[in-house]
Structure formats: structure tokens, C-alpha cells
Amino acid sequence: MVKPRMRKLTQIGIAALALAVIGSGATLAGETGKAIPQPKVDGLPVAAADRRVDLSLPGFTRPTGITNPLFPVSQQASVLFTGRVDDKPFRAEVTLLPFTRIVVWEGIEVETLVSQYVGYLDGRVQEVAYDLYAQADDGSVWFFGGDVSDFRDGVITTKEGSWLAGKDGPPSMIMPGKPKVGDAFRAENIPGIAFEEVTVSAIDHVHEGALRSIPGSLVVRELHFDATYDEKTFVPGYGAVFTSSDGDVEALVLAVPTDALSGPVPADLATLTSSALSSFEAAGDKDWKAATAAVEAMQAAWERVAAAGMPKPIEPILGEAVKALAAAVEQRSAAKARQAAIETARWSLDLQLRHRPAAEIDRARFDLWAAQVLVDAAAEKASGVNSDMFTLMLIRDRILHTLGADTSQRLNIQLGKLMSAAADEEFDAASEAADKLREIIAGVKSAQ
């Protein structure tokens, strides 16, 4: 999984980097062991060279088999983070994509994994990154760059922080093979674009996770180019799980397959999701009798789901969404009820991630974002529709490999229509495209 970003995020312009060069296999053609050229850094309390563990060129003979327990990218299909940034609710989804990219650096062609990071602030996409990772022969994990996009009101505002190893500078070590207290390495090492120097503070920390206490965790202090520091925690089997900076907090909630459970989705959890979706449709039709019945079923299921236990950060968020949906239906507010239904379904789907394949959950998330288009189009909220459109495209990148050629084509056609409607603020056309997208995804789910 990718490192949490907070306000230091790096992101992509909708798959441009990730899809630019895709290949398989890695060819080692360079001289390993030689010194990696280091950029000049002035005015920062950087670590002395004798503490750096990232100064020599490693070998990469099996780069996509990332087995380092403190940064297990190849073993994490889907990861969820929550927190608060700028005193607003924050959510991030990290997904390992089903393709790789070849990066050429110092005469070496290195095959890298591609990890997609999507950060939402106050319910809207704000940060996106497609990051490239590879593991060296000594077990260290290296960051080969990321293409970065920051969003505001559904529009890309900057791509600052994007870089690619071999083009803009050297790759950077994201995690040593065998870290020790005092070790220093640069997680990003291109001053003026992206710079983070990490020093290991503890290697035997016990992390109180969302589900259990985990020993053997790593705590680091991270220096940025603006001379500020973050603290991060890395946990075996999860990677980066906690970042804190200036009152902002981003914490891992769950990761699969690490947190996966055997057996089907519990009946009450399935009812919680399906009842929320039923209330969405009923509220849209202003069928308040049906909406009330769906809410009653949802509330009963929620009580049992909450009693059974769940990752700690999700319970208060999902509980508030359930309350908001019940109140909106009681008030006969279609707009509020539909929004609360989406939120309830989204967080309950997160719990289902422990029981179902990540691609199935992402298809369900795709449906919810198409439903979000209907809500925002009805309110004639142009920035919301535009943001929803980008989010749908991001999730499309996660699920495209699970769709047949015909389904993929139909999906892309409707996404194109939604893009045009969003650009022209044609809200009826946007709703029509969203309905078609929901029909397409529903057909995929029923066929699986």
C-alpha cells in the first residue's frame, strides 16, 4: 500500500502515468552497488551520510514481489484510511492495480507495481496518486515516482509533486529491508518537487490498531522541505497506518487480505447495505411508506452489526449516517435521505470488504458514485457532478479488468457522455448517463 499523504499529497491526472507504459518482467543491466547521485539540499537538518541507508544502487531481480512486511504493497488489494484534515472528515482508498510499469533508471529497467491512492475531503475527491513501487534484492522497497493531481470543486488545480525516476531524479527508498533505530533514508529525494527524509525512531512499538494491538511496529519522523515534521507508524502486514501533522490525522481502518474473514457477508450487514439502497430508491420516488420500512429494517440490522463489533473508526461514522437517514426519511426530505443513504451504504460496504473480493466492492462503490451524480444533478450542483465524474473514472481504473470488452466499451461511452454533460452543466443529460452507468454495473453484478 501507498504511504498516507495528508497535506503533502502527490497524485495523478486520471491514469495518464499508470497507463503510459505497461510491461512485464525486469531486466537488470546496470552496475549495482555504486553510489546514487544525491541532490544538493541546503538549510535543512538532514541526516549525516553515515546514517543514510539509501546511498547505494541496489539490484532488482524480482521487483514486483514486494514481501517487506512493513510495506507489503503486493499483498494489499485494498486499504481504507479515515481521519480529519483541516478539521474536515477525510477518507482515503488505496488499491493495487492489475498492471505494472517499466521505469528505466541508471541503466536498469525496473518493473514496478502501480498503486492508486484516492483521498476524499468532506466527501469529495481532493487528492489522487498513481504511485510506482519495487522491491530490491536486499528487501528494501523503493518509490519510483508518482503522477499527482490535487482537486478543488471537481477540477484539477495542480499537478505539483509529480515526478518519475530516471527523468526527474533518483528513485527513493520507502522502507529498508531491515530497519534499525537511527537509520535515515529519503522517501522522496527531488528538492523543489518532492522531498521527505525519514529517520527511524523505534522498531518495537506496539500499535493499537482498529481491530487489535500489533507488536513490532516501526515509528519514524519525517522531515519535509519546508522544515516541518510528520510522525508515521508502519505496522507488519499493513505498512503505513498512522500519520499525524499539525492536528491532521490519517489512520488505517482496514486492509485486505490482511483483515479478510472467511465465510459469506453476515446477514445483518448485507441487510444494512441493501436497506440503505432501498431507501435511496424509495426517497427518490417519494414513496415514504417504503422508505420508512427500509429504514426500520436498516436500524434493526445496524443494532446487531454494531453489537457484533467492527473496526473502531467506522462505528461512529456509520452510526451517524444511519441516524441521518432515519431523520431525513422522517422529515420527508428526499435530497437529505438520498445523500444519507449513499453514505450509509458506502461505509457498510467498507465492512463488507472483509468478506468479499475488492473488485466486487469497487463495482458497488462505482454504483454509489453514479447514484451521487443523480443527487448532485437534481440539486444542479455543477462542481459536485464534475467531482463525481472524476471519481467514477478513478474507480473505473480499478474494475476495468473485471469487465468484458462489450461492458467496458458501454461503460466508457456513458462516462464520455457524463464528462460532456458535466462540462456543459447539462444536468438532465448527466442524470441519464448516471442511470445508464448504474444499469451497466448492475448487469455485471448479477452476472457474477
C-alpha positions as CSV (number, residue, x, y, z in Angstrom):
1,M,0.0,0.0,0.0
2,V,1.0,3.6,-0.5
3,K,2.2,5.9,2.2
4,P,-0.5,8.2,3.6
5,R,-0.1,11.7,2.4
6,M,-2.2,14.2,4.4
7,R,-1.4,17.8,3.1
8,K,1.9,16.6,1.4
9,L,-0.1,14.6,-1.2
10,T,1.1,13.6,-4.6
11,Q,-1.4,12.5,-7.3
12,I,-2.2,11.7,-11.0
13,G,-4.1,13.2,-13.9
14,I,-6.5,10.2,-14.3
15,A,-4.3,7.3,-15.2
16,A,-2.0,9.2,-17.6
17,L,1.1,7.9,-15.8
18,A,-0.3,4.5,-14.9
19,L,-1.3,3.6,-18.4
20,A,1.5,5.2,-20.2
21,V,3.9,2.3,-20.2
22,I,2.9,-1.1,-19.1
23,G,5.0,-4.2,-19.3
24,S,6.2,-7.3,-17.6
25,G,9.5,-8.7,-16.5
26,A,12.5,-6.8,-15.3
27,T,15.9,-6.6,-17.0
28,L,18.9,-5.8,-14.8
29,A,21.5,-4.1,-16.9
30,G,23.2,-1.6,-14.6
31,E,26.0,-1.7,-12.1
32,T,24.7,-2.4,-8.6
33,G,26.5,-1.2,-5.5
34,K,27.6,2.1,-7.0
35,A,26.7,5.4,-5.3
36,I,23.4,7.0,-6.1
37,P,23.9,10.7,-7.1
38,Q,22.4,12.9,-4.4
39,P,20.8,16.3,-5.0
40,K,22.1,19.3,-3.0
41,V,20.0,20.2,0.0
42,D,20.7,23.5,1.8
43,G,19.2,24.9,5.0
44,L,17.7,21.7,6.4
45,P,18.8,19.5,9.3
46,V,19.3,16.4,7.1
47,A,21.0,13.2,8.4
48,A,24.7,12.7,8.1
49,A,25.8,10.4,5.3
50,D,26.9,7.7,7.7
51,R,23.3,7.3,8.9
52,R,21.9,7.0,5.4
53,V,20.9,3.5,4.2
54,D,19.8,4.5,0.8
55,L,23.0,5.7,-0.9
56,S,23.9,2.7,-3.0
57,L,22.4,1.3,-6.1
58,P,20.6,-1.9,-5.3
59,G,19.7,-4.8,-7.6
60,F,16.2,-5.5,-8.7
61,T,15.8,-9.1,-10.0
62,R,12.3,-9.8,-8.7
63,P,11.0,-6.2,-8.1
64,T,7.2,-6.8,-8.1
65,G,7.4,-9.4,-5.3
66,I,7.2,-6.9,-2.5
67,T,7.3,-9.0,0.6
68,N,8.7,-6.4,3.1
69,P,6.2,-6.8,6.0
70,L,6.4,-3.1,6.8
71,F,5.4,-2.1,3.3
72,P,3.6,-5.1,1.7
73,V,2.3,-3.4,-1.4
74,S,2.0,-6.6,-3.5
75,Q,-0.1,-8.2,-0.7
76,Q,-2.6,-5.4,-0.2
77,A,-5.6,-5.5,-2.6
78,S,-7.5,-2.7,-0.9
79,V,-6.8,-0.4,2.0
80,L,-9.1,2.2,3.7
81,F,-8.0,5.2,5.8
82,T,-10.1,7.7,7.8
83,G,-9.2,10.8,9.7
84,R,-9.5,14.6,9.8
85,V,-7.7,17.2,7.7
86,D,-8.3,20.9,8.0
87,D,-10.9,20.0,10.6
88,K,-13.0,18.1,7.9
89,P,-13.7,14.4,7.6
90,F,-11.1,12.7,5.5
91,R,-11.2,9.3,3.7
92,A,-8.7,7.6,1.5
93,E,-8.9,4.4,-0.6
94,V,-5.7,2.7,-1.8
95,T,-5.9,0.0,-4.4
96,L,-3.2,-2.2,-6.1
97,L,-3.9,-2.0,-9.8
98,P,-3.7,-5.1,-12.0
99,F,-0.9,-3.9,-14.2
100,T,2.8,-2.8,-13.9
101,R,5.0,-0.2,-15.4
102,I,8.6,-0.3,-16.5
103,V,10.9,2.5,-15.3
104,V,14.4,3.0,-16.7
105,W,16.9,4.3,-14.2
106,E,20.8,4.2,-14.2
107,G,20.8,1.6,-17.0
108,I,18.3,-0.7,-15.2
109,E,14.8,-1.5,-16.5
110,V,12.7,-2.0,-13.3
111,E,9.2,-3.4,-13.4
112,T,7.1,-1.5,-10.8
113,L,3.7,-2.1,-9.2
114,V,1.1,0.6,-9.6
115,S,-0.8,1.7,-6.6
116,Q,-3.8,4.1,-6.8
117,Y,-4.5,6.5,-3.9
118,V,-7.7,8.5,-3.8
119,G,-8.2,10.9,-0.9
120,Y,-11.6,12.5,-0.2
121,L,-12.1,15.6,1.9
122,D,-15.6,16.3,3.2
123,G,-17.0,13.7,0.8
124,R,-15.3,15.0,-2.4
125,V,-12.2,13.8,-4.2
126,Q,-9.3,16.0,-3.3
127,E,-6.2,14.0,-3.9
128,V,-5.2,11.3,-6.3
129,A,-2.0,9.5,-7.0
130,Y,-0.7,6.6,-9.1
131,D,2.5,5.5,-7.3
132,L,5.2,3.2,-8.6
133,Y,6.9,0.7,-6.2
134,A,9.5,-2.0,-6.5
135,Q,11.5,-4.2,-4.0
136,A,15.2,-4.6,-4.2
137,D,17.1,-7.8,-3.7
138,D,18.0,-6.8,-0.1
139,G,14.3,-6.5,0.8
140,S,14.2,-2.7,0.7
141,V,11.2,-1.1,-1.0
142,W,11.8,1.8,-3.5
143,F,9.5,4.5,-4.7
144,F,9.9,5.2,-8.4
145,G,7.6,8.2,-8.7
146,G,4.0,9.2,-8.8
147,D,1.8,11.3,-11.1
148,V,-0.1,13.7,-8.9
149,S,-3.4,15.7,-9.1
150,D,-4.9,17.9,-6.5
151,F,-8.6,18.7,-6.9
152,R,-10.9,21.5,-5.8
153,D,-14.6,21.8,-6.6
154,G,-14.2,18.8,-9.0
155,V,-11.4,20.4,-11.0
156,I,-7.7,19.6,-11.1
157,T,-5.9,22.6,-9.6
158,T,-2.3,21.4,-9.7
159,K,0.0,18.5,-10.5
160,E,2.8,19.7,-8.3
161,G,4.7,16.8,-6.7
162,S,4.6,14.6,-9.8
163,W,7.9,13.0,-10.7
164,L,9.4,10.0,-12.3
165,A,12.7,8.2,-11.5
166,G,15.2,8.4,-14.4
167,K,13.6,11.6,-15.7
168,D,13.4,13.9,-12.7
169,G,15.9,12.3,-10.3
170,P,16.7,9.1,-8.5
171,P,14.1,6.7,-7.0
172,S,13.9,6.8,-3.3
173,M,13.8,4.2,-0.5
174,I,10.4,4.0,1.1
175,M,11.4,1.2,3.6
176,P,14.7,-0.5,4.4
177,G,14.9,-4.3,4.3
178,K,15.9,-4.4,8.0
179,P,15.4,-1.0,9.6
180,K,17.2,0.0,12.8
181,V,16.8,2.9,15.1
182,G,18.7,5.9,13.8
183,D,18.6,4.7,10.2
184,A,17.9,7.6,7.8
185,F,16.6,7.4,4.2
186,R,14.8,9.7,1.8
187,A,11.3,8.6,0.9
188,E,11.3,11.3,-1.8
189,N,14.5,12.9,-2.9
190,I,13.9,15.6,-5.5
191,P,14.1,19.0,-3.8
192,G,11.8,21.5,-5.4
193,I,9.3,18.8,-6.4
194,A,9.1,16.3,-3.6
195,F,11.4,15.8,-0.6
196,E,10.9,13.7,2.6
197,E,13.8,12.4,4.8
198,V,12.8,9.7,7.2
199,T,14.6,8.8,10.5
200,V,13.7,5.6,12.4
201,S,12.6,6.4,16.0
202,A,11.5,3.0,17.2
203,I,11.3,-0.6,15.8
204,D,9.5,-2.4,18.6
205,H,6.4,-0.2,19.0
206,V,3.0,-1.7,19.9
207,H,0.4,-0.2,17.7
208,E,-3.2,0.0,18.8
209,G,-4.9,-0.8,15.6
210,A,-8.5,-0.5,14.5
211,L,-9.0,-4.2,15.2
212,R,-6.2,-5.3,17.6
213,S,-2.8,-4.4,19.1
214,I,0.1,-5.2,16.8
215,P,3.7,-5.5,18.1
216,G,6.9,-5.0,16.1
217,S,5.7,-1.7,14.6
218,L,8.0,1.0,13.2
219,V,7.8,4.7,14.2
220,V,9.6,7.3,12.1
221,R,10.0,11.0,12.0
222,E,9.7,12.6,8.6
223,L,11.4,15.9,7.6
224,H,9.9,17.9,4.7
225,F,11.4,20.5,2.5
226,D,9.6,23.3,4.4
227,A,11.4,22.1,7.6
228,T,8.2,20.7,9.1
229,Y,8.0,17.2,10.5
230,D,5.4,14.4,10.4
231,E,5.3,11.2,12.5
232,K,4.3,8.0,10.9
233,T,3.8,4.4,12.1
234,F,4.4,1.3,10.0
235,V,2.9,-2.0,11.0
236,P,3.8,-5.5,9.9
237,G,1.3,-6.8,7.4
238,Y,-0.2,-3.3,6.8
239,G,2.5,-0.8,6.0
240,A,1.9,2.9,6.9
241,V,-1.0,3.0,9.3
242,F,-0.9,6.4,11.0
243,T,0.3,9.9,10.2
244,S,-0.1,13.0,12.4
245,S,0.8,16.6,11.5
246,D,-0.4,19.9,12.8
247,G,-3.6,18.5,14.1
248,D,-4.4,16.5,11.0
249,V,-4.7,12.7,11.4
250,E,-4.9,9.9,8.9
251,A,-5.3,6.4,10.2
252,L,-5.7,3.0,8.6
253,V,-9.0,1.3,9.3
254,L,-8.7,-2.0,7.5
255,A,-6.7,-3.7,4.7
256,V,-7.4,-6.8,2.7
257,P,-6.4,-9.5,2.5
258,T,-4.7,-8.9,5.9
259,D,-8.1,-8.3,7.6
260,A,-10.1,-10.6,5.4
261,L,-12.6,-13.0,7.1
262,S,-13.7,-16.4,5.8
263,G,-17.4,-17.1,5.1
264,P,-20.1,-15.0,3.5
265,V,-21.2,-11.5,4.4
266,P,-23.2,-11.6,7.7
267,A,-26.9,-11.3,7.0
268,D,-27.3,-8.2,9.1
269,L,-24.5,-6.4,7.3
270,A,-26.0,-7.3,4.0
271,T,-29.4,-6.1,5.2
272,L,-27.8,-2.8,6.4
273,T,-26.4,-2.1,2.9
274,S,-29.5,-3.3,0.9
275,S,-31.9,-1.4,3.1
276,A,-29.9,1.8,2.7
277,L,-30.1,1.3,-1.1
278,S,-33.8,0.6,-0.9
279,S,-34.4,3.8,1.0
280,F,-32.4,5.7,-1.7
281,E,-34.7,4.5,-4.4
282,A,-37.9,5.0,-2.3
283,A,-36.9,8.5,-1.3
284,G,-36.3,9.3,-5.0
285,D,-39.8,8.2,-5.8
286,K,-41.1,9.9,-2.6
287,D,-42.6,6.6,-1.5
288,W,-42.2,7.4,2.1
289,K,-44.0,4.2,3.3
290,A,-41.4,2.1,1.5
291,A,-38.6,4.4,2.7
292,T,-39.8,4.1,6.3
293,A,-39.9,0.3,6.1
294,A,-36.4,0.2,4.7
295,V,-35.1,2.4,7.5
296,E,-36.7,0.3,10.1
297,A,-35.0,-2.8,8.7
298,M,-31.8,-0.9,8.5
299,Q,-31.9,0.3,12.1
300,A,-32.6,-3.2,13.4
301,A,-29.7,-4.6,11.3
302,W,-27.4,-1.7,12.5
303,E,-28.0,-2.5,16.2
304,R,-26.9,-6.1,15.6
305,V,-24.0,-5.2,13.4
306,A,-22.7,-2.7,16.0
307,A,-23.1,-5.2,18.8
308,A,-21.0,-7.7,16.8
309,G,-18.1,-5.3,16.6
310,M,-16.2,-3.6,13.8
311,P,-13.1,-1.5,13.2
312,K,-13.2,1.3,15.8
313,P,-13.2,4.3,13.4
314,I,-16.1,3.1,11.3
315,E,-18.7,2.7,14.1
316,P,-19.3,6.4,14.9
317,I,-19.2,7.4,11.2
318,L,-21.7,4.7,10.1
319,G,-23.8,5.3,13.2
320,E,-24.2,9.0,12.3
321,A,-25.1,8.1,8.7
322,V,-27.8,5.7,9.9
323,K,-29.2,8.4,12.2
324,A,-29.1,11.0,9.4
325,L,-31.0,8.7,7.1
326,A,-33.7,7.9,9.6
327,A,-34.2,11.6,10.4
328,A,-34.3,12.6,6.7
329,V,-37.0,10.0,6.0
330,E,-39.0,11.1,9.0
331,Q,-38.8,14.7,7.7
332,R,-39.7,13.6,4.2
333,S,-36.6,15.2,2.8
334,A,-35.8,13.4,-0.4
335,A,-32.4,15.1,-1.0
336,K,-31.2,14.6,2.5
337,A,-32.5,11.0,2.6
338,R,-30.8,10.1,-0.7
339,Q,-27.5,11.6,0.5
340,A,-27.6,9.8,3.8
341,A,-28.5,6.6,2.1
342,I,-25.4,6.8,0.0
343,E,-23.2,7.5,3.0
344,T,-24.7,4.6,4.9
345,A,-24.3,2.2,2.0
346,R,-20.7,3.3,1.4
347,W,-19.5,2.7,5.0
348,S,-21.3,-0.5,5.3
349,L,-19.7,-1.7,2.0
350,D,-16.4,-1.0,3.7
351,L,-17.3,-3.5,6.3
352,Q,-18.2,-6.0,3.6
353,L,-14.7,-5.6,2.2
354,R,-13.5,-8.1,4.8
355,H,-15.8,-10.8,3.3
356,R,-15.9,-10.0,-0.5
357,P,-13.3,-9.5,-3.2
358,A,-12.1,-6.0,-3.5
359,A,-13.3,-5.7,-7.2
360,E,-16.8,-6.5,-6.1
361,I,-16.8,-3.8,-3.5
362,D,-15.4,-1.3,-6.1
363,R,-18.1,-2.2,-8.5
364,A,-20.6,-1.4,-5.7
365,R,-18.8,1.8,-4.9
366,F,-19.0,2.7,-8.6
367,D,-22.8,2.3,-8.4
368,L,-22.9,4.6,-5.4
369,W,-21.0,7.3,-7.1
370,A,-23.3,7.1,-10.1
371,A,-26.1,7.5,-7.6
372,Q,-24.3,10.5,-6.2
373,V,-24.4,12.1,-9.7
374,L,-28.2,11.8,-9.5
375,V,-28.3,13.7,-6.2
376,D,-25.9,16.4,-7.4
377,A,-27.6,16.8,-10.8
378,A,-31.0,17.1,-9.1
379,A,-29.5,19.9,-7.0
380,E,-27.9,21.4,-10.1
381,K,-24.6,21.3,-8.3
382,A,-22.0,21.6,-11.1
383,S,-18.9,21.1,-9.0
384,G,-20.4,18.0,-7.4
385,V,-21.3,16.4,-10.8
386,N,-17.8,17.1,-12.0
387,S,-16.2,15.7,-8.9
388,D,-18.5,12.6,-9.2
389,M,-17.4,12.1,-12.8
390,F,-13.7,12.1,-11.9
391,T,-14.3,9.7,-9.1
392,L,-16.2,7.3,-11.4
393,M,-13.2,7.3,-13.8
394,L,-10.8,6.5,-10.9
395,I,-12.9,3.6,-9.8
396,R,-13.2,2.5,-13.4
397,D,-9.5,2.0,-13.5
398,R,-9.8,-0.4,-10.6
399,I,-12.6,-2.6,-12.1
400,L,-12.0,-2.5,-15.9
401,H,-10.0,-5.8,-15.8
402,T,-13.1,-7.5,-14.3
403,L,-15.4,-6.4,-17.2
404,G,-15.8,-7.9,-20.6
405,A,-14.9,-6.0,-23.8
406,D,-18.5,-5.1,-24.5
407,T,-19.3,-4.0,-21.0
408,S,-16.1,-1.9,-20.9
409,Q,-17.0,-0.2,-24.1
410,R,-20.5,0.6,-22.9
411,L,-19.2,1.9,-19.6
412,N,-16.7,4.2,-21.3
413,I,-19.3,5.5,-23.7
414,Q,-21.5,6.6,-20.8
415,L,-18.6,8.0,-18.9
416,G,-17.8,10.1,-22.0
417,K,-21.4,11.3,-22.1
418,L,-21.2,12.2,-18.4
419,M,-18.0,14.1,-19.0
420,S,-19.6,16.2,-21.7
421,A,-22.7,16.8,-19.6
422,A,-20.6,17.9,-16.6
423,A,-18.6,20.3,-18.8
424,D,-21.7,21.8,-20.2
425,E,-23.7,21.7,-16.9
426,E,-26.4,19.7,-18.6
427,F,-27.9,18.1,-15.5
428,D,-30.6,16.1,-17.2
429,A,-28.0,14.5,-19.5
430,A,-25.8,13.9,-16.6
431,S,-28.6,12.0,-14.8
432,E,-29.4,10.0,-17.9
433,A,-25.7,8.9,-18.2
434,A,-25.6,8.1,-14.5
435,D,-28.7,5.9,-14.8
436,K,-27.1,4.0,-17.7
437,L,-23.9,3.5,-15.7
438,R,-25.9,2.0,-12.9
439,E,-27.7,-0.3,-15.3
440,I,-24.4,-1.5,-16.7
441,I,-22.8,-2.2,-13.3
442,A,-26.0,-3.9,-12.1
443,G,-25.8,-6.2,-15.0
444,V,-22.2,-7.1,-14.2
445,K,-23.0,-7.8,-10.5
446,S,-26.0,-10.0,-11.4
447,A,-23.8,-12.0,-13.8
448,Q,-21.0,-12.6,-11.3
